[in-house]
């Protein structure tokens, strides 16, 4: 999975772990993606077996959904988070080194 897809998957999995009754529109806003892209990514997580969708009634007039992480989803969330953190730490280290080089250059070194 490309890093951007990983980040979206992590964002979705983390939010669903905290708020399984979140609707897709709220989830898309939280993730900063379109509703269509969120729907596509969410279906991919369901297809992988990481998320289970269950119906529940919010009112007598409409159905809502609960998005529950499966045991595989919980494991995937942890693994993706570790990989994401490792990548961000490498980016942070590279950025810190670049900032130090630029400061040294600006100071006339």
HUVEN-V292976 format. One record per residue. N is the residue number from 1. RES is the residue in one letter. SS is DSSP state (alpha for helix, beta for strand, coil for the rest). PHI is phi in whole degrees, 0 to 359 (999 if undefined). Layout:
n=N res=RES ss=SS phi=PHI
n=N res=RES ss=SS phi=PHI
//
This chain:
n=1 res=X ss=coil phi=999
n=2 res=X ss=coil phi=296
n=3 res=X ss=alpha phi=306
n=4 res=X ss=alpha phi=296
n=5 res=X ss=alpha phi=295
n=6 res=X ss=alpha phi=301
n=7 res=X ss=alpha phi=297
n=8 res=X ss=alpha phi=294
n=9 res=X ss=alpha phi=299
n=10 res=X ss=alpha phi=298
n=11 res=X ss=alpha phi=301
n=12 res=X ss=alpha phi=295
n=13 res=X ss=alpha phi=299
n=14 res=X ss=alpha phi=295
n=15 res=X ss=alpha phi=294
n=16 res=X ss=alpha phi=293
n=17 res=X ss=alpha phi=296
n=18 res=X ss=alpha phi=275
n=19 res=X ss=coil phi=220
n=20 res=X ss=coil phi=296
n=21 res=X ss=coil phi=263
n=22 res=X ss=coil phi=296
n=23 res=X ss=coil phi=270
n=24 res=X ss=alpha phi=296
n=25 res=X ss=alpha phi=296
n=26 res=X ss=alpha phi=295
n=27 res=X ss=alpha phi=294
n=28 res=X ss=alpha phi=297
n=29 res=X ss=alpha phi=297
n=30 res=X ss=alpha phi=299
n=31 res=X ss=alpha phi=278
n=32 res=X ss=coil phi=73
n=33 res=X ss=coil phi=232
n=34 res=X ss=coil phi=290
n=35 res=X ss=alpha phi=298
n=36 res=X ss=alpha phi=296
n=37 res=X ss=alpha phi=294
n=38 res=X ss=alpha phi=298
n=39 res=X ss=alpha phi=300
n=40 res=X ss=alpha phi=298
n=41 res=X ss=alpha phi=294
n=42 res=X ss=alpha phi=295
n=43 res=X ss=alpha phi=297
n=44 res=X ss=alpha phi=296
n=45 res=X ss=alpha phi=292
n=46 res=X ss=alpha phi=294
n=47 res=X ss=alpha phi=298
n=48 res=X ss=coil phi=285
n=49 res=X ss=coil phi=85
n=50 res=X ss=coil phi=271
n=51 res=X ss=beta phi=229
n=52 res=X ss=beta phi=246
n=53 res=X ss=beta phi=256
n=54 res=X ss=beta phi=234
n=55 res=X ss=beta phi=276
n=56 res=X ss=beta phi=209
n=57 res=X ss=beta phi=263
n=58 res=X ss=beta phi=276
n=59 res=X ss=beta phi=208
n=60 res=X ss=coil phi=293
n=61 res=X ss=coil phi=255
n=62 res=X ss=beta phi=210
n=63 res=X ss=beta phi=262
n=64 res=X ss=beta phi=239
n=65 res=X ss=beta phi=230
n=66 res=X ss=beta phi=245
n=67 res=X ss=beta phi=251
n=68 res=X ss=beta phi=250
n=69 res=X ss=beta phi=286
n=70 res=X ss=coil phi=278
n=71 res=X ss=alpha phi=305
n=72 res=X ss=alpha phi=295
n=73 res=X ss=alpha phi=292
n=74 res=X ss=alpha phi=295
n=75 res=X ss=alpha phi=295
n=76 res=X ss=alpha phi=297
n=77 res=X ss=alpha phi=301
n=78 res=X ss=alpha phi=296
n=79 res=X ss=alpha phi=293
n=80 res=X ss=alpha phi=297
n=81 res=X ss=alpha phi=295
n=82 res=X ss=alpha phi=298
n=83 res=X ss=alpha phi=297
n=84 res=X ss=alpha phi=298
n=85 res=X ss=alpha phi=297
n=86 res=X ss=alpha phi=302
n=87 res=X ss=alpha phi=296
n=88 res=X ss=alpha phi=293
n=89 res=X ss=alpha phi=293
n=90 res=X ss=alpha phi=296
n=91 res=X ss=alpha phi=296
n=92 res=X ss=alpha phi=298
n=93 res=X ss=alpha phi=299
n=94 res=X ss=alpha phi=295
n=95 res=X ss=alpha phi=294
n=96 res=X ss=alpha phi=299
n=97 res=X ss=alpha phi=297
n=98 res=X ss=alpha phi=296
n=99 res=X ss=alpha phi=298
n=100 res=X ss=alpha phi=298
n=101 res=X ss=alpha phi=298
n=102 res=X ss=alpha phi=295
n=103 res=X ss=alpha phi=298
n=104 res=X ss=alpha phi=297
n=105 res=X ss=alpha phi=295
n=106 res=X ss=alpha phi=293
n=107 res=X ss=coil phi=283
n=108 res=X ss=coil phi=89
n=109 res=X ss=coil phi=268
//
